[in-house]
């Protein structure tokens, strides 16, 4: 199976991926790291709002909603 790198926002509902790189800076980078979103973490897309923003992800057993502007800067390997 070929693995591809994309942003977290590209995941479809039910799809899982592993965090490859965080391209966030400052307080937002620290926030996502505090919730356990670090390189190698498995993430599952569980729900998208009707407008597509925010999107809910399962991260280490917790459901976390992230705005598209933030999740665009999180690269994952599918």
C-alpha positions as CSV (number, residue, x, y, z in Angstrom):
1,X,0.0,0.0,0.0
2,X,1.4,3.4,-1.0
3,X,1.5,6.0,1.8
4,X,0.8,9.6,1.0
5,X,1.3,12.8,2.9
6,X,-1.6,15.3,3.1
7,X,-3.0,17.9,5.5
8,X,-5.3,16.8,8.3
9,X,-8.2,18.6,6.6
10,X,-7.9,16.2,3.7
11,X,-9.0,13.2,5.8
12,X,-12.5,11.8,5.1
13,X,-14.8,10.7,7.9
14,X,-13.6,7.3,9.3
15,X,-10.2,7.7,7.8
16,X,-7.1,7.4,10.0
17,X,-3.6,8.7,9.6
18,X,-0.4,9.4,11.5
19,X,0.9,12.9,12.2
20,X,4.0,13.5,10.1
21,X,4.8,17.2,10.8
22,X,3.4,20.1,12.7
23,X,3.9,23.4,10.7
24,X,2.2,25.4,13.4
25,X,4.0,28.0,15.5
26,X,3.6,29.8,18.8
27,X,0.6,29.1,21.1
28,X,-1.3,27.0,18.6
29,X,1.6,24.6,18.2
30,X,1.8,24.3,22.0
31,X,-2.0,23.8,22.3
32,X,-2.0,20.9,19.8
33,X,1.0,19.3,21.4
34,X,-0.7,19.6,24.8
35,X,-3.7,17.6,23.6
36,X,-1.3,14.9,22.4
37,X,-1.0,15.8,18.7
38,X,2.7,15.1,18.1
39,X,4.6,13.3,15.4
40,X,3.6,9.7,15.2
41,X,0.2,10.1,16.8
42,X,-2.7,8.3,15.2
43,X,-5.6,10.5,14.3
44,X,-9.1,9.6,13.0
45,X,-11.5,12.0,11.4
46,X,-14.8,11.4,13.1
47,X,-17.2,14.3,12.2
48,X,-17.3,17.3,9.9
49,X,-19.7,20.2,10.5
50,X,-22.2,21.0,7.8
51,X,-20.1,23.9,6.6
52,X,-16.9,21.8,6.8
53,X,-15.3,23.9,9.6
54,X,-14.5,22.8,12.3
55,X,-13.7,19.1,11.9
56,X,-13.7,16.7,14.9
57,X,-10.8,14.2,15.2
58,X,-10.2,11.4,17.7
59,X,-6.8,11.9,19.2
60,X,-5.5,9.5,21.9
61,X,-9.1,8.6,22.9
62,X,-10.5,12.1,23.0
63,X,-12.6,13.9,20.4
64,X,-11.1,17.3,19.5
65,X,-12.5,19.9,17.1
66,X,-9.9,21.9,15.1
67,X,-10.5,24.8,12.7
68,X,-9.4,24.2,9.1
69,X,-6.9,27.1,9.3
70,X,-5.1,25.1,12.0
71,X,-5.5,21.6,10.7
72,X,-4.2,22.7,7.2
73,X,-0.8,23.1,8.9
74,X,-0.7,19.5,10.3
75,X,0.7,17.1,7.8
76,X,-0.3,13.4,8.1
77,X,0.6,10.2,6.4
78,X,-2.3,8.1,5.2
